[in-house]
């Protein structure tokens, strides 16, 4: 199953997980130091649902925000 919404095209995006050590300056330390950066993926909340389309019923992969917004009509 592709992690992409068939309605709005929302898909997975990349980002970073940043590991920081040390005590912040505001709490009396010498500041936070970055000790590691790892790539990660942010995945959309997609669901396989049956959608009414052109007088018929089709199974589509739709994100939760499209379902909540009412952009589709459930079968």
NUTI-118470 format. One record per atom (N, C-alpha, C, O): residue number from 1; residue in one letter; atom name; x, y, z negated. Coordinates in pm, 1 decimal, decimal comma. Layout:
N
<n: NUM | res: A | atom: CA | east: X | north: Y | up: Z>
...
This chain:
75
<n: 1 | res: X | atom: N | east: 84,7 | north: -118,2 | up: 0,0>
<n: 1 | res: X | atom: CA | east: 0,0 | north: 0,0 | up: 0,0>
<n: 1 | res: X | atom: C | east: 88,3 | north: 123,3 | up: 0,0>
<n: 1 | res: X | atom: O | east: 175,4 | north: 138,7 | up: -85,5>
<n: 2 | res: X | atom: N | east: 65,3 | north: 209,3 | up: 95,1>
<n: 2 | res: X | atom: CA | east: 141,2 | north: 332,9 | up: 102,9>
<n: 2 | res: X | atom: C | east: 94,4 | north: 429,0 | up: -6,9>
<n: 2 | res: X | atom: O | east: -25,6 | north: 441,5 | up: -31,5>
<n: 3 | res: X | atom: N | east: 187,3 | north: 495,7 | up: -71,5>
<n: 3 | res: X | atom: CA | east: 152,9 | north: 588,0 | up: -180,6>
<n: 3 | res: X | atom: C | east: 126,7 | north: 726,5 | up: -122,8>
<n: 3 | res: X | atom: O | east: 192,7 | north: 824,3 | up: -158,1>
<n: 4 | res: X | atom: N | east: 28,8 | north: 732,2 | up: -33,4>
<n: 4 | res: X | atom: CA | east: -5,6 | north: 857,9 | up: 31,0>
<n: 4 | res: X | atom: C | east: -157,3 | north: 866,9 | up: 41,3>
<n: 4 | res: X | atom: O | east: -224,4 | north: 770,1 | up: 76,9>
<n: 5 | res: X | atom: N | east: -210,3 | north: 985,0 | up: 9,3>
<n: 5 | res: X | atom: CA | east: -355,1 | north: 1004,9 | up: 16,2>
<n: 5 | res: X | atom: C | east: -397,2 | north: 1019,2 | up: 162,2>
<n: 5 | res: X | atom: O | east: -336,4 | north: 1094,7 | up: 238,1>
<n: 6 | res: X | atom: N | east: -501,8 | north: 946,1 | up: 200,7>
<n: 6 | res: X | atom: CA | east: -551,1 | north: 953,2 | up: 338,8>
<n: 6 | res: X | atom: C | east: -629,3 | north: 1081,8 | up: 364,5>
<n: 6 | res: X | atom: O | east: -651,1 | north: 1117,1 | up: 480,4>
<n: 7 | res: X | atom: N | east: -672,2 | north: 1153,1 | up: 259,7>
<n: 7 | res: X | atom: CA | east: -751,3 | north: 1274,6 | up: 276,4>
<n: 7 | res: X | atom: C | east: -663,4 | north: 1399,4 | up: 281,5>
<n: 7 | res: X | atom: O | east: -669,0 | north: 1475,5 | up: 378,1>
<n: 8 | res: X | atom: N | east: -581,7 | north: 1420,8 | up: 177,0>
<n: 8 | res: X | atom: CA | east: -502,9 | north: 1544,7 | up: 169,2>
<n: 8 | res: X | atom: C | east: -356,4 | north: 1525,2 | up: 206,4>
<n: 8 | res: X | atom: O | east: -285,3 | north: 1623,7 | up: 226,2>
<n: 9 | res: X | atom: N | east: -309,3 | north: 1401,0 | up: 216,5>
<n: 9 | res: X | atom: CA | east: -170,6 | north: 1376,9 | up: 255,1>
<n: 9 | res: X | atom: C | east: -71,1 | north: 1383,9 | up: 140,6>
<n: 9 | res: X | atom: O | east: 49,8 | north: 1382,2 | up: 163,7>
<n: 10 | res: X | atom: N | east: -120,2 | north: 1391,7 | up: 17,1>
<n: 10 | res: X | atom: CA | east: -30,3 | north: 1397,5 | up: -98,8>
<n: 10 | res: X | atom: C | east: 49,9 | north: 1268,3 | up: -107,4>
<n: 10 | res: X | atom: O | east: -5,8 | north: 1159,0 | up: -97,2>
<n: 11 | res: X | atom: N | east: 180,9 | north: 1281,2 | up: -126,3>
<n: 11 | res: X | atom: CA | east: 267,4 | north: 1164,0 | up: -134,2>
<n: 11 | res: X | atom: C | east: 365,7 | north: 1175,8 | up: -248,3>
<n: 11 | res: X | atom: O | east: 357,0 | north: 1267,5 | up: -329,9>
<n: 12 | res: X | atom: N | east: 460,0 | north: 1082,1 | up: -253,9>
<n: 12 | res: X | atom: CA | east: 558,8 | north: 1084,7 | up: -361,3>
<n: 12 | res: X | atom: C | east: 663,8 | north: 1191,9 | up: -333,5>
<n: 12 | res: X | atom: O | east: 699,7 | north: 1216,6 | up: -218,3>
<n: 13 | res: X | atom: N | east: 712,9 | north: 1255,4 | up: -440,5>
<n: 13 | res: X | atom: CA | east: 818,4 | north: 1355,3 | up: -428,6>
<n: 13 | res: X | atom: C | east: 930,0 | north: 1318,7 | up: -524,8>
<n: 13 | res: X | atom: O | east: 908,8 | north: 1242,5 | up: -619,1>
<n: 14 | res: X | atom: N | east: 1049,2 | north: 1372,9 | up: -501,2>
<n: 14 | res: X | atom: CA | east: 1163,7 | north: 1338,9 | up: -584,6>
<n: 14 | res: X | atom: C | east: 1195,7 | north: 1452,0 | up: -680,6>
<n: 14 | res: X | atom: O | east: 1160,6 | north: 1567,8 | up: -658,1>
<n: 15 | res: X | atom: N | east: 1263,1 | north: 1415,2 | up: -787,6>
<n: 15 | res: X | atom: CA | east: 1305,1 | north: 1512,4 | up: -887,1>
<n: 15 | res: X | atom: C | east: 1421,5 | north: 1454,5 | up: -964,5>
<n: 15 | res: X | atom: O | east: 1483,7 | north: 1357,6 | up: -921,0>
<n: 16 | res: X | atom: N | east: 1451,5 | north: 1513,9 | up: -1080,0>
<n: 16 | res: X | atom: CA | east: 1563,2 | north: 1469,6 | up: -1161,6>
<n: 16 | res: X | atom: C | east: 1520,0 | north: 1444,6 | up: -1304,8>
<n: 16 | res: X | atom: O | east: 1428,0 | north: 1508,4 | up: -1355,9>
<n: 17 | res: X | atom: N | east: 1588,5 | north: 1350,0 | up: -1368,7>
<n: 17 | res: X | atom: CA | east: 1580,5 | north: 1332,3 | up: -1512,2>
<n: 17 | res: X | atom: C | east: 1711,6 | north: 1386,9 | up: -1566,3>
<n: 17 | res: X | atom: O | east: 1818,4 | north: 1336,2 | up: -1532,1>
<n: 18 | res: X | atom: N | east: 1705,0 | north: 1489,8 | up: -1650,4>
<n: 18 | res: X | atom: CA | east: 1825,5 | north: 1554,9 | up: -1700,8>
<n: 18 | res: X | atom: C | east: 1842,8 | north: 1520,6 | up: -1848,3>
<n: 18 | res: X | atom: O | east: 1753,3 | north: 1543,8 | up: -1929,6>
<n: 19 | res: X | atom: N | east: 1959,4 | north: 1465,0 | up: -1881,7>
<n: 19 | res: X | atom: CA | east: 1991,6 | north: 1430,0 | up: -2020,3>
<n: 19 | res: X | atom: C | east: 2078,4 | north: 1540,3 | up: -2077,4>
<n: 19 | res: X | atom: O | east: 2182,0 | north: 1575,4 | up: -2020,9>
<n: 20 | res: X | atom: N | east: 2034,2 | north: 1595,7 | up: -2192,7>
<n: 20 | res: X | atom: CA | east: 2110,6 | north: 1703,4 | up: -2256,5>
<n: 20 | res: X | atom: C | east: 2143,0 | north: 1663,3 | up: -2400,1>
<n: 20 | res: X | atom: O | east: 2058,9 | north: 1605,9 | up: -2469,3>
<n: 21 | res: X | atom: N | east: 2264,4 | north: 1693,2 | up: -2444,7>
<n: 21 | res: X | atom: CA | east: 2306,5 | north: 1666,2 | up: -2582,1>
<n: 21 | res: X | atom: C | east: 2352,9 | north: 1795,5 | up: -2646,5>
<n: 21 | res: X | atom: O | east: 2394,2 | north: 1889,3 | up: -2578,3>
<n: 22 | res: X | atom: N | east: 2345,5 | north: 1799,1 | up: -2778,0>
<n: 22 | res: X | atom: CA | east: 2392,5 | north: 1915,3 | up: -2852,3>
<n: 22 | res: X | atom: C | east: 2276,9 | north: 1985,9 | up: -2920,1>
<n: 22 | res: X | atom: O | east: 2160,0 | north: 1958,2 | up: -2893,4>
<n: 23 | res: X | atom: N | east: 2312,2 | north: 2077,7 | up: -3008,3>
<n: 23 | res: X | atom: CA | east: 2214,4 | north: 2156,2 | up: -3081,5>
<n: 23 | res: X | atom: C | east: 2196,2 | north: 2290,3 | up: -3010,8>
<n: 23 | res: X | atom: O | east: 2295,2 | north: 2356,0 | up: -2978,8>
<n: 24 | res: X | atom: N | east: 2071,3 | north: 2332,7 | up: -2985,5>
<n: 24 | res: X | atom: CA | east: 2050,1 | north: 2460,2 | up: -2916,9>
<n: 24 | res: X | atom: C | east: 2110,4 | north: 2577,4 | up: -2993,8>
<n: 24 | res: X | atom: O | east: 2121,4 | north: 2573,5 | up: -3116,4>
<n: 25 | res: X | atom: N | east: 2148,7 | north: 2680,0 | up: -2921,7>
<n: 25 | res: X | atom: CA | east: 2207,6 | north: 2800,0 | up: -2983,7>
<n: 25 | res: X | atom: C | east: 2109,4 | north: 2865,4 | up: -3079,6>
<n: 25 | res: X | atom: O | east: 2149,2 | north: 2920,5 | up: -3182,3>
<n: 26 | res: X | atom: N | east: 1979,6 | north: 2859,0 | up: -3045,6>
<n: 26 | res: X | atom: CA | east: 1879,6 | north: 2921,5 | up: -3131,8>
<n: 26 | res: X | atom: C | east: 1868,2 | north: 2852,0 | up: -3267,7>
<n: 26 | res: X | atom: O | east: 1815,7 | north: 2909,1 | up: -3363,3>
<n: 27 | res: X | atom: N | east: 1917,6 | north: 2728,8 | up: -3274,9>
<n: 27 | res: X | atom: CA | east: 1913,1 | north: 2655,4 | up: -3401,6>
<n: 27 | res: X | atom: C | east: 2050,3 | north: 2648,8 | up: -3468,4>
<n: 27 | res: X | atom: O | east: 2070,7 | north: 2571,0 | up: -3561,5>
<n: 28 | res: X | atom: N | east: 2144,1 | north: 2730,5 | up: -3420,9>
<n: 28 | res: X | atom: CA | east: 2275,1 | north: 2737,8 | up: -3485,6>
<n: 28 | res: X | atom: C | east: 2383,1 | north: 2653,5 | up: -3422,9>
<n: 28 | res: X | atom: O | east: 2493,4 | north: 2646,0 | up: -3477,0>
<n: 29 | res: X | atom: N | east: 2355,9 | north: 2589,5 | up: -3310,7>
<n: 29 | res: X | atom: CA | east: 2456,2 | north: 2505,4 | up: -3245,9>
<n: 29 | res: X | atom: C | east: 2536,2 | north: 2582,9 | up: -3142,4>
<n: 29 | res: X | atom: O | east: 2526,6 | north: 2705,2 | up: -3131,5>
<n: 30 | res: X | atom: N | east: 2616,1 | north: 2507,2 | up: -3066,1>
<n: 30 | res: X | atom: CA | east: 2696,8 | north: 2572,0 | up: -2962,5>
<n: 30 | res: X | atom: C | east: 2631,0 | north: 2562,0 | up: -2825,1>
<n: 30 | res: X | atom: O | east: 2690,1 | north: 2601,2 | up: -2724,5>
<n: 31 | res: X | atom: N | east: 2507,8 | north: 2509,0 | up: -2821,1>
<n: 31 | res: X | atom: CA | east: 2433,2 | north: 2503,5 | up: -2695,5>
<n: 31 | res: X | atom: C | east: 2418,9 | north: 2362,3 | up: -2643,2>
<n: 31 | res: X | atom: O | east: 2492,3 | north: 2271,7 | up: -2682,6>
<n: 32 | res: X | atom: N | east: 2323,3 | north: 2345,3 | up: -2553,8>
<n: 32 | res: X | atom: CA | east: 2298,4 | north: 2214,2 | up: -2494,1>
<n: 32 | res: X | atom: C | east: 2393,6 | north: 2191,7 | up: -2376,8>
<n: 32 | res: X | atom: O | east: 2422,3 | north: 2284,0 | up: -2300,5>
<n: 33 | res: X | atom: N | east: 2441,9 | north: 2068,9 | up: -2363,1>
<n: 33 | res: X | atom: CA | east: 2531,2 | north: 2033,1 | up: -2253,3>
<n: 33 | res: X | atom: C | east: 2466,7 | north: 1921,5 | up: -2172,0>
<n: 33 | res: X | atom: O | east: 2418,3 | north: 1823,5 | up: -2228,6>
<n: 34 | res: X | atom: N | east: 2465,7 | north: 1935,8 | up: -2041,2>
<n: 34 | res: X | atom: CA | east: 2411,0 | north: 1834,2 | up: -1952,5>
<n: 34 | res: X | atom: C | east: 2511,4 | north: 1720,7 | up: -1942,1>
<n: 34 | res: X | atom: O | east: 2626,7 | north: 1741,8 | up: -1904,4>
<n: 35 | res: X | atom: N | east: 2466,1 | north: 1598,3 | up: -1976,3>
<n: 35 | res: X | atom: CA | east: 2557,5 | north: 1483,9 | up: -1972,3>
<n: 35 | res: X | atom: C | east: 2519,6 | north: 1381,9 | up: -1865,9>
<n: 35 | res: X | atom: O | east: 2594,1 | north: 1286,8 | up: -1842,3>
<n: 36 | res: X | atom: N | east: 2405,2 | north: 1400,5 | up: -1801,7>
<n: 36 | res: X | atom: CA | east: 2367,5 | north: 1305,7 | up: -1697,1>
<n: 36 | res: X | atom: C | east: 2247,6 | north: 1354,0 | up: -1619,5>
<n: 36 | res: X | atom: O | east: 2153,4 | north: 1409,0 | up: -1676,6>
<n: 37 | res: X | atom: N | east: 2251,0 | north: 1333,4 | up: -1488,4>
<n: 37 | res: X | atom: CA | east: 2139,0 | north: 1367,3 | up: -1401,6>
<n: 37 | res: X | atom: C | east: 2109,3 | north: 1244,7 | up: -1316,3>
<n: 37 | res: X | atom: O | east: 2196,7 | north: 1195,4 | up: -1245,0>
<n: 38 | res: X | atom: N | east: 1985,4 | north: 1195,5 | up: -1323,9>
<n: 38 | res: X | atom: CA | east: 1945,5 | north: 1077,1 | up: -1249,0>
<n: 38 | res: X | atom: C | east: 1826,0 | north: 1111,9 | up: -1162,1>
<n: 38 | res: X | atom: O | east: 1734,0 | north: 1180,3 | up: -1207,1>
<n: 39 | res: X | atom: N | east: 1826,8 | north: 1065,3 | up: -1037,6>
<n: 39 | res: X | atom: CA | east: 1713,0 | north: 1088,1 | up: -948,5>
<n: 39 | res: X | atom: C | east: 1593,3 | north: 1006,0 | up: -993,5>
<n: 39 | res: X | atom: O | east: 1609,0 | north: 893,1 | up: -1039,9>
<n: 40 | res: X | atom: N | east: 1475,0 | north: 1061,6 | up: -980,0>
<n: 40 | res: X | atom: CA | east: 1351,6 | north: 990,6 | up: -1009,6>
<n: 40 | res: X | atom: C | east: 1245,8 | north: 1028,1 | up: -908,3>
<n: 40 | res: X | atom: O | east: 1263,8 | north: 1123,0 | up: -831,9>
<n: 41 | res: X | atom: N | east: 1133,9 | north: 953,6 | up: -906,5>
<n: 41 | res: X | atom: CA | east: 1023,8 | north: 981,6 | up: -814,1>
<n: 41 | res: X | atom: C | east: 897,4 | north: 1012,3 | up: -891,9>
<n: 41 | res: X | atom: O | east: 866,3 | north: 945,9 | up: -990,8>
<n: 42 | res: X | atom: N | east: 824,8 | north: 1113,2 | up: -846,6>
<n: 42 | res: X | atom: CA | east: 693,4 | north: 1145,5 | up: -901,4>
<n: 42 | res: X | atom: C | east: 590,7 | north: 1085,8 | up: -806,4>
<n: 42 | res: X | atom: O | east: 581,3 | north: 1126,5 | up: -690,7>
<n: 43 | res: X | atom: N | east: 513,0 | north: 988,3 | up: -856,0>
<n: 43 | res: X | atom: CA | east: 417,9 | north: 917,8 | up: -770,9>
<n: 43 | res: X | atom: C | east: 276,6 | north: 971,8 | up: -791,5>
<n: 43 | res: X | atom: O | east: 237,1 | north: 998,9 | up: -904,9>
<n: 44 | res: X | atom: N | east: 199,5 | north: 988,0 | up: -682,7>
<n: 44 | res: X | atom: CA | east: 62,8 | north: 1037,6 | up: -695,8>
<n: 44 | res: X | atom: C | east: -29,7 | north: 928,6 | up: -749,0>
<n: 44 | res: X | atom: O | east: -2,0 | north: 809,6 | up: -734,0>
<n: 45 | res: X | atom: N | east: -139,0 | north: 970,1 | up: -810,9>
<n: 45 | res: X | atom: CA | east: -237,9 | north: 876,3 | up: -863,7>
<n: 45 | res: X | atom: C | east: -334,9 | north: 842,0 | up: -750,7>
<n: 45 | res: X | atom: O | east: -439,0 | north: 905,9 | up: -735,8>
<n: 46 | res: X | atom: N | east: -299,9 | north: 740,4 | up: -671,1>
<n: 46 | res: X | atom: CA | east: -383,8 | north: 701,1 | up: -557,4>
<n: 46 | res: X | atom: C | east: -460,9 | north: 574,3 | up: -590,0>
<n: 46 | res: X | atom: O | east: -409,2 | north: 483,4 | up: -655,0>
<n: 47 | res: X | atom: N | east: -585,5 | north: 569,5 | up: -543,8>
<n: 47 | res: X | atom: CA | east: -674,6 | north: 456,9 | up: -567,9>
<n: 47 | res: X | atom: C | east: -726,8 | north: 406,0 | up: -433,6>
<n: 47 | res: X | atom: O | east: -750,0 | north: 484,1 | up: -341,3>
<n: 48 | res: X | atom: N | east: -745,1 | north: 274,2 | up: -424,0>
<n: 48 | res: X | atom: CA | east: -807,0 | north: 216,3 | up: -304,8>
<n: 48 | res: X | atom: C | east: -956,5 | north: 211,4 | up: -329,6>
<n: 48 | res: X | atom: O | east: -1002,4 | north: 135,2 | up: -414,7>
<n: 49 | res: X | atom: N | east: -1033,1 | north: 291,3 | up: -256,9>
<n: 49 | res: X | atom: CA | east: -1177,8 | north: 292,2 | up: -276,5>
<n: 49 | res: X | atom: C | east: -1249,1 | north: 280,1 | up: -142,7>
<n: 49 | res: X | atom: O | east: -1192,0 | north: 306,2 | up: -36,8>
<n: 50 | res: X | atom: N | east: -1376,2 | north: 239,5 | up: -150,3>
<n: 50 | res: X | atom: CA | east: -1458,3 | north: 229,3 | up: -29,7>
<n: 50 | res: X | atom: C | east: -1525,5 | north: 363,5 | up: -6,9>
<n: 50 | res: X | atom: O | east: -1588,9 | north: 418,6 | up: -96,9>
<n: 51 | res: X | atom: N | east: -1510,8 | north: 416,3 | up: 116,0>
<n: 51 | res: X | atom: CA | east: -1558,9 | north: 549,9 | up: 150,7>
<n: 51 | res: X | atom: C | east: -1658,8 | north: 539,4 | up: 264,3>
<n: 51 | res: X | atom: O | east: -1640,2 | north: 461,7 | up: 357,9>
<n: 52 | res: X | atom: N | east: -1765,2 | north: 618,4 | up: 255,2>
<n: 52 | res: X | atom: CA | east: -1863,4 | north: 623,7 | up: 362,9>
<n: 52 | res: X | atom: C | east: -1811,8 | north: 721,4 | up: 467,7>
<n: 52 | res: X | atom: O | east: -1784,5 | north: 837,6 | up: 437,7>
<n: 53 | res: X | atom: N | east: -1798,7 | north: 672,8 | up: 591,7>
<n: 53 | res: X | atom: CA | east: -1741,8 | north: 755,9 | up: 698,2>
<n: 53 | res: X | atom: C | east: -1805,0 | north: 719,8 | up: 832,8>
<n: 53 | res: X | atom: O | east: -1806,5 | north: 603,1 | up: 872,1>
<n: 54 | res: X | atom: N | east: -1856,8 | north: 820,1 | up: 902,3>
<n: 54 | res: X | atom: CA | east: -1918,1 | north: 802,2 | up: 1034,9>
<n: 54 | res: X | atom: C | east: -2026,3 | north: 694,2 | up: 1034,9>
<n: 54 | res: X | atom: O | east: -2034,7 | north: 614,8 | up: 1128,6>
<n: 55 | res: X | atom: N | east: -2107,9 | north: 691,0 | up: 931,3>
<n: 55 | res: X | atom: CA | east: -2216,5 | north: 593,9 | up: 924,4>
<n: 55 | res: X | atom: C | east: -2175,1 | north: 454,4 | up: 881,8>
<n: 55 | res: X | atom: O | east: -2259,4 | north: 365,4 | up: 870,6>
<n: 56 | res: X | atom: N | east: -2045,2 | north: 434,0 | up: 857,7>
<n: 56 | res: X | atom: CA | east: -1997,1 | north: 302,7 | up: 815,6>
<n: 56 | res: X | atom: C | east: -1920,5 | north: 313,5 | up: 684,9>
<n: 56 | res: X | atom: O | east: -1906,9 | north: 421,6 | up: 627,7>
<n: 57 | res: X | atom: N | east: -1871,1 | north: 200,6 | up: 639,2>
<n: 57 | res: X | atom: CA | east: -1793,5 | north: 196,5 | up: 515,2>
<n: 57 | res: X | atom: C | east: -1651,3 | north: 154,0 | up: 547,8>
<n: 57 | res: X | atom: O | east: -1629,3 | north: 53,1 | up: 614,8>
<n: 58 | res: X | atom: N | east: -1554,2 | north: 232,6 | up: 499,4>
<n: 58 | res: X | atom: CA | east: -1412,9 | north: 206,9 | up: 524,4>
<n: 58 | res: X | atom: C | east: -1340,1 | north: 206,8 | up: 390,6>
<n: 58 | res: X | atom: O | east: -1378,9 | north: 279,5 | up: 299,2>
<n: 59 | res: X | atom: N | east: -1235,5 | north: 126,4 | up: 378,1>
<n: 59 | res: X | atom: CA | east: -1152,8 | north: 128,3 | up: 257,8>
<n: 59 | res: X | atom: C | east: -1035,5 | north: 223,4 | up: 281,5>
<n: 59 | res: X | atom: O | east: -960,7 | north: 207,7 | up: 378,0>
<n: 60 | res: X | atom: N | east: -1019,9 | north: 322,0 | up: 193,1>
<n: 60 | res: X | atom: CA | east: -914,1 | north: 421,5 | up: 207,9>
<n: 60 | res: X | atom: C | east: -835,6 | north: 435,8 | up: 79,7>
<n: 60 | res: X | atom: O | east: -883,9 | north: 402,0 | up: -28,3>
<n: 61 | res: X | atom: N | east: -713,6 | north: 486,2 | up: 92,3>
<n: 61 | res: X | atom: CA | east: -629,8 | north: 518,3 | up: -22,3>
<n: 61 | res: X | atom: C | east: -646,0 | north: 667,6 | up: -48,7>
<n: 61 | res: X | atom: O | east: -604,7 | north: 750,2 | up: 32,7>
<n: 62 | res: X | atom: N | east: -706,5 | north: 702,4 | up: -163,0>
<n: 62 | res: X | atom: CA | east: -740,8 | north: 841,3 | up: -192,7>
<n: 62 | res: X | atom: C | east: -684,5 | north: 878,1 | up: -329,3>
<n: 62 | res: X | atom: O | east: -689,4 | north: 797,8 | up: -422,5>
<n: 63 | res: X | atom: N | east: -630,2 | north: 1001,3 | up: -341,6>
<n: 63 | res: X | atom: CA | east: -576,7 | north: 1045,4 | up: -470,2>
<n: 63 | res: X | atom: C | east: -691,1 | north: 1085,5 | up: -563,3>
<n: 63 | res: X | atom: O | east: -801,1 | north: 1117,9 | up: -518,6>
<n: 64 | res: X | atom: N | east: -662,7 | north: 1082,5 | up: -694,0>
<n: 64 | res: X | atom: CA | east: -764,9 | north: 1110,1 | up: -795,3>
<n: 64 | res: X | atom: C | east: -817,6 | north: 1252,4 | up: -784,8>
<n: 64 | res: X | atom: O | east: -935,2 | north: 1276,3 | up: -812,4>
<n: 65 | res: X | atom: N | east: -733,1 | north: 1347,7 | up: -745,3>
<n: 65 | res: X | atom: CA | east: -779,9 | north: 1486,2 | up: -735,5>
<n: 65 | res: X | atom: C | east: -880,4 | north: 1503,5 | up: -622,1>
<n: 65 | res: X | atom: O | east: -970,7 | north: 1586,3 | up: -633,6>
<n: 66 | res: X | atom: N | east: -867,7 | north: 1427,9 | up: -512,8>
<n: 66 | res: X | atom: CA | east: -965,2 | north: 1432,8 | up: -404,0>
<n: 66 | res: X | atom: C | east: -1097,9 | north: 1369,0 | up: -447,3>
<n: 66 | res: X | atom: O | east: -1205,1 | north: 1416,2 | up: -409,5>
<n: 67 | res: X | atom: N | east: -1089,9 | north: 1261,9 | up: -526,5>
<n: 67 | res: X | atom: CA | east: -1210,9 | north: 1196,3 | up: -575,9>
<n: 67 | res: X | atom: C | east: -1285,8 | north: 1291,7 | up: -669,1>
<n: 67 | res: X | atom: O | east: -1407,4 | north: 1307,3 | up: -658,0>
<n: 68 | res: X | atom: N | east: -1211,9 | north: 1356,2 | up: -762,0>
<n: 68 | res: X | atom: CA | east: -1274,1 | north: 1449,5 | up: -857,3>
<n: 68 | res: X | atom: C | east: -1333,8 | north: 1569,6 | up: -786,9>
<n: 68 | res: X | atom: O | east: -1439,7 | north: 1618,4 | up: -826,3>
<n: 69 | res: X | atom: N | east: -1266,7 | north: 1618,2 | up: -682,2>
<n: 69 | res: X | atom: CA | east: -1313,9 | north: 1738,7 | up: -611,7>
<n: 69 | res: X | atom: C | east: -1434,1 | north: 1708,6 | up: -521,4>
<n: 69 | res: X | atom: O | east: -1497,9 | north: 1800,9 | up: -470,9>
<n: 70 | res: X | atom: N | east: -1465,3 | north: 1580,1 | up: -500,8>
<n: 70 | res: X | atom: CA | east: -1580,4 | north: 1543,9 | up: -417,9>
<n: 70 | res: X | atom: C | east: -1554,2 | north: 1556,1 | up: -270,0>
<n: 70 | res: X | atom: O | east: -1647,1 | north: 1579,2 | up: -192,6>
<n: 71 | res: X | atom: N | east: -1429,3 | north: 1541,1 | up: -228,6>
<n: 71 | res: X | atom: CA | east: -1395,3 | north: 1552,6 | up: -85,1>
<n: 71 | res: X | atom: C | east: -1436,4 | north: 1428,7 | up: -6,5>
<n: 71 | res: X | atom: O | east: -1435,9 | north: 1430,1 | up: 116,6>
<n: 72 | res: X | atom: N | east: -1471,9 | north: 1321,8 | up: -77,1>
<n: 72 | res: X | atom: CA | east: -1515,1 | north: 1199,2 | up: -11,7>
<n: 72 | res: X | atom: C | east: -1650,3 | north: 1158,5 | up: -67,4>
<n: 72 | res: X | atom: O | east: -1691,2 | north: 1203,0 | up: -174,6>
<n: 73 | res: X | atom: N | east: -1719,1 | north: 1072,9 | up: 7,7>
<n: 73 | res: X | atom: CA | east: -1846,6 | north: 1019,5 | up: -40,0>
<n: 73 | res: X | atom: C | east: -1827,1 | north: 870,3 | up: -61,9>
<n: 73 | res: X | atom: O | east: -1798,2 | north: 796,2 | up: 32,1>
<n: 74 | res: X | atom: N | east: -1843,0 | north: 826,3 | up: -187,0>
<n: 74 | res: X | atom: CA | east: -1824,1 | north: 686,1 | up: -218,5>
<n: 74 | res: X | atom: C | east: -1934,1 | north: 600,3 | up: -157,1>
<n: 74 | res: X | atom: O | east: -2048,5 | north: 643,7 | up: -143,5>
<n: 75 | res: X | atom: N | east: -1897,6 | north: 478,5 | up: -120,5>
<n: 75 | res: X | atom: CA | east: -1994,8 | north: 386,5 | up: -61,5>
<n: 75 | res: X | atom: C | east: -2079,9 | north: 324,1 | up: -171,7>
<n: 75 | res: X | atom: O | east: -2168,2 | north: 243,3 | up: -143,1>
